[in-house]
Structures are given as structure tokens and as C-alpha cells.
Amino acid sequence: MSAAALEAKNQGNAAFSAGNYEEAVKHFTTAIGHDAGNHVLYSNRSAAYASLKNYQQALEDANQTVKIKPDWAKGYSRKGLALHYLGDLRGAIQSYEQGLKLEPTNQLLLDGLRDVKDALESESMGASDPTKMFQNMFSGDVFTKLKMNPKTAAYLNQPDYVNMINMMKANPSSIQMYLSDPRIMASLGVLMGIPMDFAQAPDAEPMETEAPPKPQEKPAEKQPEKPPASEEEKLSDEYKEKGNAAYKAKKFDEAIDLYTKSFEANNKNITALTNRAAVLVEQSKFDEAIADCEKAIEVGRANYADYKLIAKAFQRIGNVHTKTKKYDEAVEAYKKSLTEDRTPQTLDLLRKAEKLSEEKAKNDYVNPELSTQAKERGNDHFRNQRYPESIQEYTEAIKRNPKDHTLYSNRAASYTKLGEYNYALKDCEECIKIKPDFPKVYSRKGTAHYFMKEYEKALDAYDKGMKLDPSNSEMEEGTKRVMEAIQRQRSSRTPEEIRQEAMKNPEIVAILQDPVMNQILQDMQADPKAIENHLKNPMINAKFQKLVNAGIVQMG
């Protein structure tokens, strides 16, 4: 890097650290002019653009970063962040995962990936696009399910229909292309296990100028009747119903005996096995219950049983594993159930099992002693300005002891040093949630807000901290720095511009709409000294200070 490029880069870094992002962009642009092949310069400018919420420019610089240096993990972090805020969540996930292939323990990449996946899950749960409901439906043995329904079985003789199903199996997102076809809508109803009679509407006919001759009606084709139940099937069902009655009466031994007789009478009746498994669960005979469900699946598949019954057997296996706290096995069983029959109930059970599995893994990992060791390593990295390494160690410490508030505060300080203020604020909030009377965290929260130019929030954080530690010089200095920034900002604006900016804050609007505060402000206009008595009330004082800080009220 040339001397001129290095000087401009250092100036950009200094401006970025001071929260002057527009100035930082100018300096990094100058540096790029001297050294256009340096990936770090584009990465730094991408960060500055992202801080200005100019995510399109941030993405362009991130793309240039990875183009110049494709084996540098941080470039993918920049790209992932920009894609996230531009709304391309899947692209962001791909970018973060590319970076993690290069640096699997990079905490910024791990945090970014987690945030995007959370956003994607929230989006999918709240989405109104029907295609998203159907994207996982074409897994499993789709043709067997369709063949078992008389209506969709007939469609399987039509080559264009079979081709559409194959296309959707290969690419579920292509469903949207075929939703106008009534046959596809009917098929979705079968695969979801719900009726979709509206999909049976006849194709639209062209307008006729004269009524066409009435075609001769053909006699309706008779659907093949279901063969009458054999004596064995009748006896099996009779035993099963008696078993159900015994189960409801909590006569579990009698119920097991009746379900056993039901299966012996008809060894294709897999419901007898899954029902017997339910009784065995009540008796805490979990291995035997799973064995019955597995046998039901084996027998069912050998005899082309209804896929819903096979799904039920997998779901019951999942329930047993959940009850015995084998959550990973439960997740696997529920997923298999969903490939057979995708129901909201099983999907809900899957999500609960996944959450329990995650919580169990976290709890099993807790070790306060190892947490302290990781914290000390993190402190050492921080003192030596190795901030990414300090974040990694603090993260390990948090996993080992998630209730230690100081760990979140320390990691927030590291994130702030790297200009990752949103992550710093998240850690501050987590620290406050655990220990709201910890003064230091309010100083760190105020600093993060300051660099984000959220001056009102910074003052609020410092104020809360000063109430806990009135003599804290760091927060005193922080408050002074924020007030100076506010004055610099206001000096370049007209009173009307200041007022318009303040009115973007919902809290300021609410204060001004408060009848009591309105009256106080009117009294103040008539007699400026009248405010002194009102300020003795802590709540009014706090609201008044917010109006002063926002520039709505001018003092002096």
C-alpha cells in the first residue's frame, strides 16, 4: 500500500471510530483511488456505507472485496450484512456460510448467520404467500400418496401432469407456476390431507354466439366399491374398539391384551400396533412402544397402508423420545412423519422438540469454571487489541455460564471496538436483563448509541448509569461528548429543521401531546421561572429534559 493510500485509510478509520461515517467514506474513497486493488479498503468503505444505512453501496463494495480476496472471511461478513438489510435473506445466509467455510469460529459470521436465520423463520411464519406453505410438501413418496386417492390416481395417466409433479419435486419453488391448474390444487389438497373442492372447478369455456347442441349425457362411471370387510377384519376392528374403551377407562393391561388380539386377527391392521404403543407409553415401557411403532411402519409399507397411519407411527415414536428427553431422536422422528403427512400438529411438535434439544445442549454445556477461564483469555485479547479473538472467547464464556452479566458487557465493549454497534447494544440489553443495577453496562450502551448518532438514547443510557454511580467519570465524559455532538449538529440547522427531526421520535410526540406537559410549556412562556416548581416532580423533570435534549425547548 502506498504512503498516500495508507494515510487516507488511517484517516478513514479515525473518522469511522468517531462516528463520522460520511467523512470515513470520503477518506476510504481517496485511499481506493491510490490503491484500487486493496480488498481492505473496499471492506472498510462497505462498513461505513452500512453504518449510513446505504446498504446497496455497502453490497457493491463487499462484492468487490470478495472478488479481490475470495479467501478472506471478513468480506463475506460485509456482504452478508448488506444482503440481510436489503431483504435477500437466503443470499445473506449463503454469504455467511461461505465465510464460515474459511473461518468456522468467526463470531461475527456466526452472529450474522444466526440473525438472518431468525429473520427468515419469522418471515416464513408470518408469510401470506401460499407457495411457502407448500415448499416442503413434495418430499417423500409423493406418487404413492397421489395413487391412493381415486381422483389424483386418474391424473397419473396424464403425461403433462406427471411432468409437473416431477418439476415440483425437483424445484418446490416452481409450485407458483402451476397453481392455476385445478389438478395441482386438488393434488395439494391430497398431500396436505385437507379437501380442496374449490380446485375442481371446470375449465372456462369460450363464449358461444349460438347455444351449442346439448350433448348426449353419458352415464356416470361407477367408482369401484370397497370390498366388504372380511371376518378377520371385522373381528380385528371389534377387538380394537374394545381396546379403545379399556384404554379410556385406564385399564391398561386389558387394553394391551385386546390390541394384541386385534393385530393377531388381522396382521395388516397397524392401528392396533400404534394404539398398543400408546398404552405402553402410559406404562413407561418406552422401548416396547417404539418397537410397536417401528413394526407398524414396516407392516404398513409392505401392505401399502394409508400414509397417514405411517405418519402417525413416526409421530408416536417422536412423542416417546420427547417424553424420555431424547430430543435429537424426537426431531428425526417428527421429520420422517412430516415427509409422510405434513400436518400442523406434527410441525408444532417438531419445533418444540428442536427448541428443547437446543436448550438441553446449552444446559449440558454449562461449566462456570471453564467460563471463567475463557473470560480471562478474552480479557487478555481485549487488552492487546485482538478484538475478534476476545469476542470468540467471551462467546465461549457465555455458553459456559449464560447467567454471568459481566460477559455480555465485556463482549459489548469488543463489538464496539469493531464498529459492530447493533451487536454491542444487544449484549448491553442482555446484561441489563440479568443485572439492571450494573452501572458499567449503561456506559457501554451510551457509547454504542453515540457512535450510531442516536444521541437521545445515548443520554438516556448515561443518565440511568449515573443514577447508579453518580461519580462515574467515564459516563460524565460520555454525557459531555454527546451534548457537544448535539450542539454541533444543531448549529448547522434551522429551528424548524431541528423541530422536524425531533418530531420523528415517537417519545417526543407523546410528550408534546400530554395535556399536563402542554400546560406547563404554556406557563413557561408566560413566566419562565414557573418551570422551577414543576421540575421538582421527577417524571415531569425527565420529560422536560427530553424536550431540551431534542431541541424543542431552548434554555438560556
C-alpha positions as CSV (number, residue, x, y, z in Angstrom):
1,M,0.0,0.0,0.0
2,S,1.4,3.4,-1.0
3,A,2.0,6.1,1.7
4,A,-0.9,8.2,0.3
5,A,-3.3,5.3,0.5
6,L,-2.2,4.3,4.0
7,E,-2.6,7.9,5.2
8,A,-6.2,8.1,3.7
9,K,-7.0,4.7,5.2
10,N,-5.9,5.8,8.7
11,Q,-7.9,9.0,8.4
12,G,-11.0,6.9,7.4
13,N,-10.5,4.6,10.3
14,A,-10.3,7.5,12.7
15,A,-13.4,9.1,11.2
16,F,-15.3,5.8,11.4
17,S,-14.3,5.3,15.1
18,A,-15.5,8.8,15.8
19,G,-18.9,8.0,14.2
20,N,-18.3,10.4,11.2
21,Y,-19.3,7.8,8.6
22,E,-19.7,10.2,5.6
23,E,-16.2,11.5,6.2
24,A,-15.0,8.0,6.5
25,V,-16.4,7.1,3.1
26,K,-14.6,10.1,1.6
27,H,-11.2,9.0,3.1
28,F,-11.6,5.4,2.1
29,T,-12.6,6.5,-1.5
30,T,-9.4,8.6,-1.6
31,A,-7.4,5.6,-0.5
32,I,-9.0,3.4,-3.1
33,G,-8.0,6.0,-5.7
34,H,-4.4,5.4,-4.7
35,D,-4.7,1.6,-4.4
36,A,-7.7,0.1,-6.2
37,G,-6.6,-3.5,-5.7
38,N,-6.6,-3.4,-1.9
39,H,-9.5,-5.5,-0.6
40,V,-9.3,-4.0,3.0
41,L,-10.2,-0.5,1.6
42,Y,-13.4,-1.8,0.0
43,S,-14.3,-3.7,3.1
44,N,-13.8,-0.6,5.3
45,R,-15.9,1.6,3.0
46,S,-18.6,-1.1,2.9
47,A,-18.8,-0.9,6.7
48,A,-19.0,2.9,6.5
49,Y,-21.8,2.7,3.9
50,A,-23.7,0.1,6.1
51,S,-23.4,2.5,9.1
52,L,-25.1,5.1,6.9
53,K,-27.7,2.6,6.1
54,N,-26.7,2.8,2.4
55,Y,-26.8,-1.0,2.0
56,Q,-26.7,-1.1,-1.8
57,Q,-23.4,0.7,-1.9
58,A,-22.2,-1.5,1.0
59,L,-23.1,-4.6,-1.0
60,E,-21.2,-3.3,-4.1
61,D,-18.1,-2.7,-2.0
62,A,-18.5,-6.1,-0.3
63,N,-18.7,-7.8,-3.7
64,Q,-15.6,-6.1,-4.8
65,T,-13.9,-7.2,-1.6
66,V,-14.6,-10.9,-2.1
67,K,-13.7,-10.5,-5.8
68,I,-10.3,-9.3,-5.0
69,K,-9.7,-11.6,-2.0
70,P,-12.1,-14.6,-2.1
71,D,-10.3,-16.4,0.7
72,W,-10.8,-13.5,3.3
73,A,-13.7,-14.3,5.7
74,K,-14.5,-10.7,6.7
75,G,-15.5,-9.9,3.1
76,Y,-18.4,-12.4,3.4
77,S,-19.4,-10.9,6.7
78,R,-19.7,-7.5,5.0
79,K,-21.7,-9.0,2.1
80,G,-24.0,-11.0,4.4
81,L,-24.9,-7.9,6.4
82,A,-25.7,-5.8,3.3
83,L,-27.8,-8.6,1.8
84,H,-29.6,-9.1,5.1
85,Y,-30.7,-5.4,5.2
86,L,-31.6,-5.4,1.5
87,G,-34.0,-8.2,2.2
88,D,-32.2,-11.0,0.4
89,L,-32.1,-13.4,3.4
90,R,-31.2,-16.5,1.6
91,G,-28.4,-14.7,-0.2
92,A,-27.2,-13.5,3.2
93,I,-27.2,-17.0,4.6
94,Q,-25.2,-18.2,1.6
95,S,-22.6,-15.4,2.1
96,Y,-22.2,-16.1,5.8
97,E,-21.9,-19.8,5.2
98,Q,-19.2,-19.2,2.6
99,G,-17.2,-17.1,5.1
100,L,-17.6,-19.8,7.8
101,K,-16.1,-22.3,5.4
102,L,-12.9,-20.2,5.6
103,E,-13.2,-19.3,9.3
104,P,-15.6,-21.7,11.1
105,T,-15.2,-20.0,14.5
106,N,-15.5,-16.3,13.3
107,Q,-18.1,-14.9,15.8
108,L,-19.2,-12.0,13.5
109,L,-20.1,-14.6,10.8
110,L,-21.8,-16.9,13.4
111,D,-23.8,-14.0,14.9
112,G,-24.8,-12.7,11.4
113,L,-25.9,-16.1,10.3
114,R,-28.0,-16.6,13.4
115,D,-29.7,-13.2,13.0
116,V,-30.6,-13.9,9.3
117,K,-32.0,-17.4,10.1
118,D,-34.1,-15.8,12.9
119,A,-35.4,-13.2,10.4
120,L,-36.1,-15.9,7.8
121,E,-38.0,-18.0,10.3
122,S,-40.1,-15.0,11.4
123,E,-40.8,-14.2,7.8
124,S,-41.9,-17.7,6.9
125,M,-44.1,-17.9,10.0
126,G,-45.8,-14.6,9.1
127,A,-45.9,-15.0,5.3
128,S,-49.2,-14.9,3.5
129,D,-47.7,-16.3,0.2
130,P,-49.4,-19.8,-0.1
131,T,-46.4,-21.2,-2.1
132,K,-44.3,-21.0,1.1
133,M,-46.7,-23.4,2.8
134,F,-46.2,-26.0,0.0
135,Q,-42.4,-25.9,-0.5
136,N,-41.7,-28.9,1.7
137,M,-44.7,-30.9,0.5
138,F,-43.2,-32.7,-2.4
139,S,-40.7,-34.8,-0.3
140,G,-41.3,-38.4,0.4
141,D,-43.2,-40.9,-1.8
142,V,-45.5,-38.4,-3.4
143,F,-46.7,-40.7,-6.2
144,T,-47.8,-43.4,-3.7
145,K,-49.9,-40.8,-1.9
146,L,-51.5,-39.5,-5.1
147,K,-52.1,-43.1,-6.3
148,M,-54.1,-43.8,-3.2
149,N,-56.7,-41.1,-3.9
150,P,-59.1,-42.1,-6.8
151,K,-59.2,-38.6,-8.2
152,T,-55.5,-37.9,-8.3
153,A,-54.8,-41.5,-9.3
154,A,-56.6,-40.8,-12.6
155,Y,-54.3,-37.8,-13.2
156,L,-51.2,-40.1,-13.1
157,N,-52.2,-41.4,-16.6
158,Q,-51.7,-37.9,-18.0
159,P,-48.1,-37.2,-19.0
160,D,-48.2,-33.4,-18.6
161,Y,-49.5,-33.8,-15.0
162,V,-46.7,-36.3,-14.1
163,N,-44.2,-33.9,-15.6
164,M,-45.5,-31.1,-13.5
165,I,-45.2,-33.2,-10.3
166,N,-41.7,-34.1,-11.2
167,M,-40.8,-30.5,-11.8
168,M,-42.2,-29.5,-8.4
169,K,-40.4,-32.4,-6.7
170,A,-37.1,-31.2,-8.2
171,N,-37.8,-27.5,-7.5
172,P,-40.5,-26.8,-4.9
173,S,-40.4,-23.1,-5.5
174,S,-41.8,-23.7,-9.0
175,I,-45.2,-24.5,-7.5
176,Q,-46.3,-21.0,-8.2
177,M,-46.1,-21.7,-11.9
178,Y,-48.7,-24.4,-11.7
179,L,-51.3,-23.2,-9.1
180,S,-53.7,-22.2,-11.8
181,D,-54.1,-25.9,-12.8
182,P,-57.1,-27.4,-11.0
183,R,-55.3,-30.8,-10.9
184,I,-52.4,-29.3,-9.0
185,M,-54.7,-27.7,-6.5
186,A,-56.5,-31.0,-6.0
187,S,-53.2,-32.7,-5.5
188,L,-52.1,-30.2,-2.9
189,G,-55.3,-31.0,-1.0
190,V,-54.4,-34.7,-1.0
191,L,-50.8,-34.1,0.0
192,M,-51.9,-31.8,2.8
193,G,-54.7,-34.1,3.9
194,I,-57.4,-31.4,3.5
195,P,-60.2,-31.1,1.0
196,M,-59.8,-28.6,-1.8
197,D,-63.1,-28.9,-3.6
198,F,-62.7,-25.4,-5.0
199,A,-60.0,-26.9,-7.2
200,Q,-62.5,-29.0,-9.0
201,A,-63.9,-26.0,-11.0
202,P,-64.3,-26.8,-14.7
203,D,-62.1,-25.1,-17.2
204,A,-63.5,-21.9,-18.6
205,E,-65.4,-22.4,-21.9
206,P,-65.2,-19.9,-24.9
207,M,-68.2,-17.6,-25.5
208,E,-70.7,-19.0,-28.0
209,T,-72.9,-16.9,-30.3
210,E,-75.4,-19.7,-30.5
211,A,-76.3,-22.3,-27.9
212,P,-74.5,-25.5,-28.9
213,P,-76.5,-28.6,-29.2
214,K,-76.9,-30.4,-25.9
215,P,-74.6,-33.4,-25.9
216,Q,-76.0,-36.7,-25.0
217,E,-75.3,-37.4,-21.4
218,K,-73.1,-40.3,-20.7
219,P,-73.9,-42.5,-17.7
220,A,-71.6,-41.7,-14.8
221,E,-68.9,-44.1,-14.3
222,K,-69.3,-46.1,-11.1
223,Q,-66.4,-45.9,-8.7
224,P,-65.2,-49.3,-7.7
225,E,-66.8,-50.2,-4.4
226,K,-64.7,-51.1,-1.4
227,P,-64.8,-54.8,-0.9
228,P,-66.8,-55.9,2.2
229,A,-64.7,-56.5,5.3
230,S,-63.6,-60.0,5.8
231,E,-64.5,-61.9,9.0
232,E,-60.9,-61.4,10.2
233,E,-61.0,-57.6,9.6
234,K,-64.4,-57.4,11.5
235,L,-63.0,-59.3,14.4
236,S,-59.8,-57.2,14.4
237,D,-61.9,-54.0,14.5
238,E,-64.1,-55.4,17.2
239,Y,-61.1,-56.1,19.4
240,K,-59.6,-52.7,18.6
241,E,-62.8,-50.9,19.7
242,K,-62.9,-52.8,22.9
243,G,-59.2,-51.9,23.4
244,N,-60.0,-48.2,23.0
245,A,-62.7,-48.5,25.6
246,A,-60.3,-50.2,28.0
247,Y,-57.7,-47.5,27.4
248,K,-60.1,-44.7,28.1
249,A,-61.0,-46.5,31.3
250,K,-57.3,-46.7,32.2
251,K,-57.4,-50.5,32.2
252,F,-54.0,-50.7,30.5
253,D,-53.3,-54.4,30.8
254,E,-56.7,-55.3,29.4
255,A,-56.2,-52.8,26.6
256,I,-52.9,-54.3,25.6
257,D,-54.4,-57.8,25.5
258,L,-57.3,-56.6,23.3
259,Y,-55.0,-54.7,20.9
260,T,-52.8,-57.8,20.7
261,K,-55.8,-59.9,19.8
262,S,-56.8,-57.2,17.2
263,F,-53.5,-57.5,15.4
264,E,-53.4,-61.3,15.6
265,A,-56.9,-61.4,14.0
266,N,-55.7,-59.1,11.1
267,N,-51.9,-58.7,10.8
268,K,-52.3,-55.8,8.4
269,N,-54.2,-53.6,11.0
270,I,-51.3,-51.3,12.0
271,T,-53.6,-49.1,14.1
272,A,-53.7,-51.9,16.6
273,L,-49.9,-51.7,17.0
274,T,-49.8,-47.9,17.3
275,N,-52.7,-47.9,19.8
276,R,-50.9,-50.6,21.8
277,A,-47.8,-48.4,21.7
278,A,-49.8,-45.6,23.3
279,V,-50.7,-47.9,26.2
280,L,-47.1,-49.0,26.7
281,V,-46.1,-45.3,27.0
282,E,-48.6,-44.9,29.8
283,Q,-46.9,-47.9,31.5
284,S,-43.4,-46.3,30.9
285,K,-42.4,-49.2,28.6
286,F,-40.8,-46.9,26.1
287,D,-38.6,-49.3,24.2
288,E,-41.6,-51.7,23.7
289,A,-43.7,-48.7,22.5
290,I,-41.1,-47.8,19.9
291,A,-40.8,-51.4,18.8
292,D,-44.5,-51.5,18.1
293,C,-44.4,-48.3,16.1
294,E,-41.4,-49.5,14.1
295,K,-43.3,-52.8,13.4
296,A,-46.4,-50.7,12.3
297,I,-44.3,-48.8,9.8
298,E,-42.7,-52.0,8.4
299,V,-46.1,-53.8,8.1
300,G,-47.8,-50.6,6.7
301,R,-45.2,-50.1,4.0
302,A,-45.3,-53.8,3.0
303,N,-49.1,-53.6,2.6
304,Y,-49.4,-50.1,1.1
305,A,-51.2,-48.7,4.2
306,D,-52.5,-45.2,4.3
307,Y,-49.6,-42.8,4.6
308,K,-51.4,-41.0,7.4
309,L,-51.2,-44.1,9.5
310,I,-47.5,-44.4,8.9
311,A,-47.0,-40.7,9.7
312,K,-48.9,-41.4,13.0
313,A,-46.5,-44.2,13.9
314,F,-43.4,-41.9,13.3
315,Q,-45.1,-39.1,15.3
316,R,-45.7,-41.5,18.2
317,I,-42.0,-42.5,18.1
318,G,-41.2,-38.8,18.3
319,N,-43.5,-38.4,21.3
320,V,-41.8,-41.3,23.1
321,H,-38.4,-39.7,22.6
322,T,-39.6,-36.3,23.7
323,K,-41.0,-37.9,26.9
324,T,-37.7,-39.6,27.6
325,K,-35.8,-36.3,26.8
326,K,-34.1,-37.8,23.7
327,Y,-34.8,-34.7,21.8
328,D,-32.5,-35.2,18.8
329,E,-34.1,-38.6,18.1
330,A,-37.5,-37.0,18.5
331,V,-36.6,-34.3,15.9
332,E,-35.6,-37.1,13.5
333,A,-38.9,-39.0,14.0
334,Y,-41.1,-35.9,13.6
335,K,-39.3,-35.0,10.3
336,K,-40.0,-38.5,9.0
337,S,-43.6,-38.1,10.0
338,L,-43.8,-34.9,8.1
339,T,-42.5,-36.5,4.9
340,E,-45.4,-38.9,5.0
341,D,-48.2,-36.4,6.1
342,R,-47.4,-32.7,6.7
343,T,-49.8,-31.6,9.5
344,P,-49.7,-28.5,11.7
345,Q,-49.7,-30.7,14.8
346,T,-46.6,-32.6,13.8
347,L,-44.9,-29.4,12.7
348,D,-45.6,-27.8,16.1
349,L,-44.2,-30.9,17.8
350,L,-41.1,-30.7,15.7
351,R,-40.5,-27.1,16.6
352,K,-40.9,-27.8,20.3
353,A,-38.5,-30.7,20.1
354,E,-35.9,-28.6,18.3
355,K,-36.2,-25.9,20.9
356,L,-35.9,-28.5,23.7
357,S,-32.9,-30.0,22.0
358,E,-31.2,-26.7,21.8
359,E,-31.9,-25.8,25.4
360,K,-30.7,-29.2,26.6
361,A,-27.4,-28.8,24.6
362,K,-26.9,-25.4,26.2
363,N,-27.6,-26.6,29.7
364,D,-25.3,-29.6,29.3
365,Y,-22.5,-27.3,28.2
366,V,-22.7,-25.0,31.2
367,N,-19.5,-25.0,33.3
368,P,-18.8,-21.9,35.4
369,E,-15.1,-22.8,36.0
370,L,-14.4,-23.1,32.3
371,S,-16.4,-19.9,31.7
372,T,-14.0,-18.0,34.0
373,Q,-11.0,-19.4,32.1
374,A,-12.5,-18.3,28.8
375,K,-13.3,-14.8,30.2
376,E,-9.7,-14.3,31.3
377,R,-8.5,-15.3,27.9
378,G,-11.0,-12.8,26.4
379,N,-9.8,-10.0,28.7
380,D,-6.2,-10.7,27.7
381,H,-7.1,-10.5,24.0
382,F,-9.0,-7.2,24.6
383,R,-6.1,-5.6,26.4
384,N,-3.9,-6.5,23.4
385,Q,-6.4,-5.1,21.0
386,R,-7.2,-8.5,19.5
387,Y,-10.9,-7.8,19.4
388,P,-12.2,-10.6,17.2
389,E,-10.4,-13.1,19.4
390,S,-11.8,-11.5,22.5
391,I,-15.3,-11.9,21.1
392,Q,-14.7,-15.5,20.4
393,E,-13.5,-16.2,24.0
394,Y,-16.3,-14.1,25.6
395,T,-18.8,-16.0,23.5
396,E,-17.4,-19.3,24.7
397,A,-17.6,-18.0,28.3
398,I,-21.3,-17.1,27.8
399,K,-22.1,-20.5,26.5
400,R,-20.4,-22.0,29.6
401,N,-22.2,-19.6,32.0
402,P,-25.0,-17.7,30.3
403,K,-26.2,-16.0,33.6
404,D,-22.9,-14.0,34.1
405,H,-23.9,-10.5,33.2
406,T,-20.3,-9.2,33.0
407,L,-19.6,-11.4,30.0
408,Y,-22.2,-9.7,27.9
409,S,-20.9,-6.3,29.0
410,N,-17.3,-7.3,28.0
411,R,-18.4,-8.6,24.7
412,A,-20.3,-5.4,24.0
413,A,-17.1,-3.5,24.5
414,S,-15.3,-5.7,21.9
415,Y,-18.1,-5.3,19.4
416,T,-18.0,-1.5,19.9
417,K,-14.2,-1.5,19.1
418,L,-15.0,-3.3,15.8
419,G,-17.8,-0.8,15.0
420,E,-20.5,-3.5,15.4
421,Y,-22.8,-1.3,17.4
422,N,-26.0,-3.3,16.9
423,Y,-24.4,-6.4,18.4
424,A,-23.0,-4.3,21.2
425,L,-26.5,-3.0,22.0
426,K,-27.9,-6.5,22.0
427,D,-25.3,-7.6,24.5
428,C,-26.0,-4.5,26.7
429,E,-29.7,-5.3,26.8
430,E,-28.9,-8.9,27.7
431,C,-26.6,-7.7,30.5
432,I,-29.3,-5.3,31.8
433,K,-31.9,-8.0,31.7
434,I,-29.7,-10.1,34.1
435,K,-28.5,-7.3,36.3
436,P,-30.2,-4.0,35.8
437,D,-28.2,-2.3,38.5
438,F,-24.8,-2.8,36.9
439,P,-23.5,0.7,36.1
440,K,-20.8,-0.1,33.6
441,V,-23.2,-1.5,31.1
442,Y,-25.0,1.8,30.8
443,S,-21.7,3.5,29.9
444,R,-21.1,0.9,27.1
445,K,-24.7,1.2,25.9
446,G,-24.4,5.0,25.8
447,T,-21.1,4.8,23.8
448,A,-22.7,2.5,21.2
449,H,-25.7,4.8,20.8
450,Y,-23.3,7.8,20.5
451,F,-21.4,6.2,17.6
452,M,-24.7,5.4,15.9
453,K,-25.6,9.1,16.3
454,E,-28.6,8.2,18.4
455,Y,-27.8,11.0,20.9
456,E,-31.1,11.0,22.8
457,K,-30.7,7.3,23.5
458,A,-27.1,7.8,24.5
459,L,-28.1,10.5,27.0
460,D,-30.8,8.3,28.4
461,A,-28.3,5.4,28.9
462,Y,-25.7,7.7,30.6
463,D,-28.5,9.2,32.8
464,K,-29.6,5.7,34.0
465,G,-25.9,4.8,34.7
466,M,-25.2,8.0,36.6
467,K,-28.2,7.3,38.9
468,L,-26.5,4.1,39.9
469,D,-22.9,5.5,40.1
470,P,-23.1,9.4,40.4
471,S,-19.3,9.8,40.4
472,N,-18.6,7.8,37.3
473,S,-16.2,9.9,35.3
474,E,-16.5,7.8,32.2
475,M,-20.2,8.5,32.0
476,E,-19.7,12.1,32.8
477,E,-17.3,12.4,29.9
478,G,-19.7,10.5,27.7
479,T,-22.6,12.8,28.5
480,K,-20.4,15.8,27.8
481,R,-19.3,14.3,24.4
482,V,-22.9,13.7,23.4
483,M,-24.0,17.2,24.3
484,E,-21.2,18.7,22.3
485,A,-22.2,16.5,19.3
486,I,-25.8,17.7,19.7
487,Q,-24.7,21.3,19.7
488,R,-22.5,20.8,16.6
489,Q,-25.4,19.1,14.8
490,R,-27.9,21.9,15.8
491,S,-25.6,24.7,14.8
492,S,-25.9,23.8,11.2
493,R,-29.7,23.5,11.2
494,T,-32.6,26.0,11.4
495,P,-35.0,25.8,14.4
496,E,-37.7,24.3,12.1
497,E,-35.3,21.6,10.9
498,I,-34.5,20.7,14.5
499,R,-38.2,20.5,15.3
500,Q,-39.0,18.4,12.3
501,E,-36.1,16.0,13.2
502,A,-37.3,15.8,16.8
503,M,-40.9,15.0,15.8
504,K,-39.7,11.8,14.1
505,N,-39.2,10.5,17.7
506,P,-42.5,8.9,18.9
507,E,-41.5,9.6,22.5
508,I,-41.2,13.4,21.9
509,V,-44.5,13.4,20.1
510,A,-46.2,11.6,23.1
511,I,-44.7,14.2,25.5
512,L,-46.0,17.1,23.4
513,Q,-49.4,15.5,23.3
514,D,-49.5,15.1,27.1
515,P,-52.1,17.8,28.3
516,V,-50.1,18.3,31.6
517,M,-46.8,19.0,29.7
518,N,-48.7,21.3,27.3
519,Q,-50.0,23.4,30.1
520,I,-46.5,23.5,31.7
521,L,-45.0,24.8,28.4
522,Q,-47.7,27.4,28.2
523,D,-47.0,28.5,31.8
524,M,-43.3,28.7,31.0
525,Q,-43.9,31.0,28.0
526,A,-45.9,33.4,30.3
527,D,-43.4,33.1,33.2
528,P,-40.1,31.3,32.5
529,K,-39.5,30.9,36.3
530,A,-42.7,28.9,36.6
531,I,-40.9,25.8,35.4
532,E,-38.7,25.6,38.5
533,N,-41.6,24.3,40.7
534,H,-42.7,21.8,38.1
535,L,-39.2,20.4,37.7
536,K,-39.3,19.2,41.3
537,N,-41.6,16.4,40.1
538,P,-39.1,13.6,38.8
539,M,-41.5,12.5,36.0
540,I,-42.0,16.0,34.7
541,N,-38.3,16.8,35.0
542,A,-37.4,13.7,32.9
543,K,-39.9,14.6,30.2
544,F,-38.7,18.2,30.2
545,Q,-35.1,17.2,29.8
546,K,-36.0,15.1,26.8
547,L,-37.6,18.1,25.2
548,V,-34.5,20.2,25.9
549,N,-32.2,17.5,24.6
550,A,-34.3,17.2,21.4
551,G,-34.0,20.9,20.9
552,I,-37.8,21.5,21.2
553,V,-37.2,23.7,24.3
554,Q,-34.3,26.2,24.2
555,M,-32.8,27.1,27.6
556,G,-30.7,30.3,28.4
